[in-house]
Amino acid sequence: MKIIEDNPYLKTGNHIQKTQHIQEVNKARKIEDKGEQKLDTFNLSPEAKEIRDAEEAIKLMPEISEEKVAHFKKLIKNDEYNIDEEGLAEKIITESLLNDLFI
């Protein structure tokens, strides 16, 4: 039984001191946890900032221009909307050729 008598952790006074020390450490950790949490940070390049700003501006734009829709509805209703068939065909062909070049 000499082992028990000589073991400093089994003596009441030392056990209390050890417990108090553990409580102090835990208390300090809790205080640290309540403080500012360090977050990962990153910096955007100027180009990325421009892209982000452009995306935000696009999100704010309406998808449909109500004014244009009203204008064309009025033209169609009054039978005043005329289509330039040759111009339309030319645009379709040009766009198709450009798509073929870049795809």
TORPA-4810 file (N, C-alpha, C, O; in nm, 3 decimals):
<nodes>
NODE_1_0.081_-0.120_0.000_0.000_0.000_0.000_0.085_0.126_0.000_0.032_0.237_0.008_M
NODE_2_0.212_0.109_-0.009_0.301_0.221_-0.015_0.276_0.304_-0.142_0.294_0.426_-0.141_K
NODE_3_0.235_0.238_-0.249_0.212_0.305_-0.376_0.104_0.412_-0.359_0.119_0.524_-0.409_I
NODE_4_-0.001_0.379_-0.289_-0.111_0.473_-0.269_-0.066_0.591_-0.184_-0.100_0.705_-0.213_I
NODE_5_0.011_0.563_-0.080_0.056_0.670_0.008_0.151_0.765_-0.064_0.150_0.885_-0.035_E
NODE_6_0.232_0.716_-0.156_0.330_0.799_-0.225_0.275_0.864_-0.353_0.340_0.952_-0.409_D
NODE_7_0.161_0.822_-0.400_0.105_0.877_-0.523_0.049_1.017_-0.497_-0.047_1.031_-0.422_N
NODE_8_0.108_1.123_-0.557_0.065_1.260_-0.527_-0.077_1.289_-0.577_-0.143_1.377_-0.522_P
NODE_9_-0.123_1.217_-0.678_-0.257_1.244_-0.732_-0.368_1.185_-0.646_-0.484_1.223_-0.659_Y
NODE_10_-0.331_1.092_-0.560_-0.433_1.031_-0.475_-0.448_1.103_-0.341_-0.544_1.078_-0.269_L
NODE_11_-0.358_1.189_-0.309_-0.370_1.266_-0.186_-0.477_1.371_-0.206_-0.485_1.431_-0.313_K
NODE_12_-0.557_1.395_-0.106_-0.672_1.485_-0.117_-0.632_1.626_-0.156_-0.696_1.686_-0.244_T
NODE_13_-0.530_1.680_-0.095_-0.489_1.818_-0.125_-0.444_1.833_-0.269_-0.482_1.929_-0.337_G
NODE_14_-0.364_1.739_-0.316_-0.315_1.746_-0.454_-0.429_1.725_-0.554_-0.431_1.788_-0.660_N
NODE_15_-0.521_1.637_-0.521_-0.634_1.611_-0.610_-0.719_1.737_-0.625_-0.764_1.770_-0.735_H
NODE_16_-0.740_1.806_-0.516_-0.818_1.931_-0.520_-0.745_2.036_-0.603_-0.806_2.107_-0.682_I
NODE_17_-0.614_2.045_-0.585_-0.535_2.142_-0.662_-0.543_2.109_-0.812_-0.558_2.198_-0.895_Q
NODE_18_-0.531_1.981_-0.843_-0.537_1.941_-0.983_-0.675_1.972_-1.041_-0.684_2.022_-1.153_K
NODE_19_-0.780_1.944_-0.968_-0.916_1.972_-1.013_-0.935_2.122_-1.033_-0.994_2.164_-1.132_T
NODE_20_-0.885_2.202_-0.941_-0.896_2.348_-0.954_-0.820_2.397_-1.076_-0.868_2.485_-1.149_Q
NODE_21_-0.703_2.341_-1.099_-0.624_2.380_-1.216_-0.700_2.347_-1.345_-0.705_2.428_-1.438_H
NODE_22_-0.758_2.229_-1.350_-0.836_2.189_-1.469_-0.954_2.283_-1.488_-0.983_2.322_-1.601_I
NODE_23_-1.021_2.320_-1.380_-1.134_2.412_-1.390_-1.090_2.549_-1.440_-1.160_2.612_-1.520_Q
NODE_24_-0.974_2.596_-1.394_-0.922_2.725_-1.440_-0.889_2.722_-1.589_-0.917_2.817_-1.662_E
NODE_25_-0.829_2.612_-1.631_-0.795_2.598_-1.774_-0.923_2.596_-1.857_-0.931_2.663_-1.960_V
NODE_26_-1.022_2.519_-1.813_-1.149_2.512_-1.886_-1.218_2.648_-1.889_-1.276_2.686_-1.991_N
NODE_27_-1.212_2.721_-1.778_-1.272_2.854_-1.772_-1.202_2.948_-1.870_-1.268_3.026_-1.939_K
NODE_28_-1.071_2.941_-1.876_-0.995_3.025_-1.970_-1.030_2.990_-2.114_-1.041_3.079_-2.199_A
NODE_29_-1.048_2.862_-2.141_-1.086_2.821_-2.277_-1.223_2.875_-2.314_-1.244_2.918_-2.427_R
NODE_30_-1.317_2.872_-2.220_-1.451_2.923_-2.247_-1.446_3.073_-2.276_-1.515_3.121_-2.365_K
NODE_31_-1.364_3.144_-2.202_-1.351_3.288_-2.225_-1.293_3.312_-2.365_-1.339_3.401_-2.437_I
NODE_32_-1.193_3.234_-2.403_-1.135_3.246_-2.537_-1.239_3.215_-2.643_-1.245_3.283_-2.746_E
NODE_33_-1.321_3.112_-2.619_-1.423_3.073_-2.716_-1.527_3.182_-2.735_-1.580_3.199_-2.844_D
NODE_34_-1.556_3.258_-2.629_-1.656_3.364_-2.639_-1.600_3.487_-2.708_-1.676_3.572_-2.754_K
NODE_35_-1.470_3.497_-2.714_-1.407_3.612_-2.780_-1.425_3.604_-2.930_-1.503_3.523_-2.980_G
NODE_36_-1.353_3.687_-3.001_-1.363_3.690_-3.145_-1.316_3.557_-3.204_-1.211_3.504_-3.168_E
NODE_37_-1.397_3.506_-3.292_-1.359_3.385_-3.361_-1.281_3.426_-3.485_-1.322_3.516_-3.558_Q
NODE_38_-1.173_3.361_-3.508_-1.094_3.391_-3.626_-1.157_3.321_-3.745_-1.181_3.200_-3.742_K
NODE_39_-1.183_3.398_-3.849_-1.245_3.344_-3.969_-1.143_3.344_-4.082_-1.052_3.427_-4.085_L
NODE_40_-1.160_3.252_-4.173_-1.076_3.252_-4.292_-1.112_3.374_-4.376_-1.230_3.410_-4.387_D
NODE_41_-1.014_3.436_-4.435_-1.041_3.552_-4.519_-0.978_3.530_-4.656_-0.887_3.449_-4.673_T
NODE_42_-1.028_3.605_-4.753_-0.971_3.602_-4.887_-0.991_3.739_-4.948_-1.079_3.815_-4.908_F
NODE_43_-0.910_3.770_-5.046_-0.919_3.897_-5.117_-0.948_3.870_-5.263_-0.889_3.782_-5.325_N
NODE_44_-1.042_3.948_-5.318_-1.076_3.935_-5.459_-0.983_4.023_-5.541_-0.946_4.133_-5.499_L
NODE_45_-0.947_3.975_-5.657_-0.867_4.056_-5.748_-0.956_4.167_-5.803_-1.078_4.156_-5.796_S
NODE_46_-0.898_4.273_-5.856_-0.980_4.381_-5.915_-1.072_4.329_-6.025_-1.186_4.375_-6.037_P
NODE_47_-1.025_4.233_-6.105_-1.109_4.178_-6.210_-1.228_4.102_-6.152_-1.340_4.114_-6.202_E
NODE_48_-1.204_4.026_-6.047_-1.313_3.952_-5.982_-1.414_4.047_-5.920_-1.534_4.019_-5.921_A
NODE_49_-1.366_4.159_-5.865_-1.457_4.259_-5.808_-1.545_4.320_-5.916_-1.664_4.343_-5.895_K
NODE_50_-1.486_4.346_-6.034_-1.564_4.401_-6.145_-1.671_4.302_-6.189_-1.785_4.341_-6.216_E
NODE_51_-1.635_4.175_-6.196_-1.731_4.072_-6.235_-1.843_4.063_-6.132_-1.961_4.054_-6.168_I
NODE_52_-1.806_4.066_-6.004_-1.907_4.060_-5.898_-2.002_4.179_-5.908_-2.123_4.163_-5.896_R
NODE_53_-1.947_4.299_-5.929_-2.030_4.419_-5.939_-2.122_4.412_-6.061_-2.238_4.452_-6.053_D
NODE_54_-2.070_4.361_-6.171_-2.152_4.347_-6.292_-2.265_4.248_-6.269_-2.378_4.271_-6.312_A
NODE_55_-2.236_4.137_-6.203_-2.340_4.037_-6.174_-2.449_4.096_-6.086_-2.567_4.070_-6.108_E
NODE_56_-2.409_4.175_-5.987_-2.507_4.238_-5.899_-2.593_4.338_-5.975_-2.713_4.346_-5.952_E
NODE_57_-2.531_4.414_-6.067_-2.606_4.510_-6.147_-2.706_4.439_-6.238_-2.819_4.486_-6.256_A
NODE_58_-2.665_4.325_-6.294_-2.754_4.248_-6.382_-2.872_4.194_-6.302_-2.985_4.192_-6.352_I
NODE_59_-2.846_4.151_-6.180_-2.955_4.098_-6.096_-3.060_4.205_-6.067_-3.178_4.174_-6.052_K
NODE_60_-3.018_4.330_-6.059_-3.110_4.439_-6.030_-3.192_4.482_-6.151_-3.296_4.547_-6.137_L
NODE_61_-3.146_4.445_-6.271_-3.216_4.484_-6.393_-3.338_4.395_-6.412_-3.332_4.275_-6.386_M
NODE_62_-3.448_4.453_-6.460_-3.565_4.369_-6.489_-3.535_4.283_-6.611_-3.467_4.325_-6.704_P
NODE_63_-3.589_4.162_-6.610_-3.566_4.072_-6.722_-3.642_4.117_-6.846_-3.597_4.096_-6.958_E
NODE_64_-3.757_4.179_-6.825_-3.841_4.223_-6.936_-3.862_4.373_-6.924_-3.897_4.424_-6.818_I
NODE_65_-3.839_4.444_-7.034_-3.864_4.587_-7.036_-4.013_4.608_-7.063_-4.061_4.592_-7.175_S
NODE_66_-4.084_4.645_-6.959_-4.229_4.664_-6.971_-4.263_4.771_-7.073_-4.365_4.762_-7.141_E
NODE_67_-4.178_4.873_-7.083_-4.202_4.981_-7.180_-4.195_4.929_-7.323_-4.279_4.962_-7.406_E
NODE_68_-4.093_4.848_-7.351_-4.079_4.793_-7.487_-4.195_4.701_-7.519_-4.247_4.703_-7.631_K
NODE_69_-4.235_4.620_-7.424_-4.347_4.527_-7.447_-4.473_4.605_-7.479_-4.545_4.571_-7.572_V
NODE_70_-4.500_4.709_-7.402_-4.619_4.791_-7.426_-4.612_4.857_-7.563_-4.712_4.866_-7.634_A
NODE_71_-4.492_4.905_-7.598_-4.475_4.971_-7.729_-4.505_4.873_-7.843_-4.580_4.907_-7.934_H
NODE_72_-4.448_4.753_-7.838_-4.470_4.658_-7.947_-4.612_4.603_-7.947_-4.666_4.572_-8.054_F
NODE_73_-4.673_4.591_-7.831_-4.814_4.547_-7.827_-4.901_4.649_-7.899_-4.992_4.614_-7.975_K
NODE_74_-4.871_4.775_-7.873_-4.949_4.882_-7.937_-4.930_4.879_-8.088_-5.026_4.891_-8.163_K
NODE_75_-4.804_4.862_-8.134_-4.778_4.856_-8.278_-4.849_4.738_-8.343_-4.909_4.752_-8.450_L
NODE_76_-4.843_4.622_-8.278_-4.908_4.502_-8.333_-5.059_4.519_-8.335_-5.124_4.483_-8.433_I
NODE_77_-5.114_4.572_-8.227_-5.259_4.591_-8.218_-5.310_4.686_-8.326_-5.417_4.666_-8.383_K
NODE_78_-5.233_4.790_-8.354_-5.273_4.889_-8.455_-5.227_4.851_-8.596_-5.239_4.930_-8.689_N
NODE_79_-5.174_4.729_-8.609_-5.124_4.679_-8.737_-5.019_4.772_-8.797_-5.016_4.795_-8.918_D
NODE_80_-4.932_4.825_-8.709_-4.827_4.917_-8.752_-4.687_4.855_-8.741_-4.588_4.919_-8.773_E
NODE_81_-4.681_4.730_-8.696_-4.551_4.665_-8.679_-4.512_4.600_-8.810_-4.575_4.503_-8.853_Y
NODE_82_-4.408_4.652_-8.872_-4.360_4.600_-8.999_-4.226_4.532_-8.979_-4.138_4.584_-8.910_N
NODE_83_-4.211_4.417_-9.040_-4.087_4.341_-9.028_-4.010_4.356_-9.159_-4.065_4.338_-9.267_I
NODE_84_-3.882_4.388_-9.147_-3.792_4.392_-9.262_-3.742_4.249_-9.283_-3.646_4.206_-9.220_D
NODE_85_-3.810_4.176_-9.375_-3.778_4.035_-9.394_-3.633_4.014_-9.438_-3.566_3.924_-9.387_E
NODE_86_-3.584_4.095_-9.530_-3.447_4.080_-9.578_-3.347_4.109_-9.466_-3.247_4.038_-9.452_E
NODE_87_-3.372_4.212_-9.387_-3.283_4.246_-9.276_-3.281_4.136_-9.171_-3.176_4.102_-9.117_G
NODE_88_-3.400_4.080_-9.144_-3.411_3.971_-9.047_-3.335_3.848_-9.096_-3.262_3.785_-9.020_L
NODE_89_-3.353_3.814_-9.223_-3.284_3.698_-9.281_-3.133_3.718_-9.276_-3.058_3.626_-9.243_A
NODE_90_-3.089_3.839_-9.308_-2.945_3.868_-9.306_-2.887_3.852_-9.165_-2.779_3.796_-9.148_E
NODE_91_-2.960_3.900_-9.065_-2.914_3.887_-8.925_-2.908_3.741_-8.882_-2.815_3.699_-8.813_K
NODE_92_-3.007_3.663_-8.922_-3.010_3.521_-8.886_-2.891_3.448_-8.948_-2.825_3.368_-8.881_I
NODE_93_-2.865_3.475_-9.076_-2.754_3.408_-9.144_-2.620_3.451_-9.083_-2.533_3.367_-9.058_I
NODE_94_-2.604_3.580_-9.059_-2.479_3.631_-9.001_-2.455_3.569_-8.864_-2.344_3.525_-8.834_T
NODE_95_-2.558_3.565_-8.782_-2.542_3.508_-8.647_-2.510_3.360_-8.654_-2.430_3.309_-8.576_E
NODE_96_-2.573_3.290_-8.748_-2.547_3.147_-8.763_-2.402_3.122_-8.806_-2.337_3.031_-8.755_S
NODE_97_-2.353_3.204_-8.898_-2.214_3.189_-8.943_-2.116_3.220_-8.830_-2.016_3.150_-8.814_L
NODE_98_-2.145_3.323_-8.753_-2.057_3.357_-8.639_-2.057_3.247_-8.535_-1.953_3.214_-8.479_L
NODE_99_-2.172_3.188_-8.509_-2.178_3.078_-8.414_-2.096_2.959_-8.462_-2.029_2.893_-8.383_N
NODE_100_-2.101_2.931_-8.594_-2.022_2.821_-8.651_-1.872_2.846_-8.634_-1.795_2.752_-8.611_D
NODE_101_-1.831_2.972_-8.645_-1.689_3.005_-8.631_-1.638_2.988_-8.488_-1.524_2.947_-8.466_L
NODE_102_-1.722_3.020_-8.392_-1.677_3.021_-8.253_-1.715_2.898_-8.173_-1.677_2.886_-8.057_F
NODE_103_-1.787_2.808_-8.232_-1.826_2.688_-8.158_-1.742_2.571_-8.197_-1.761_2.461_-8.145_I
</nodes>
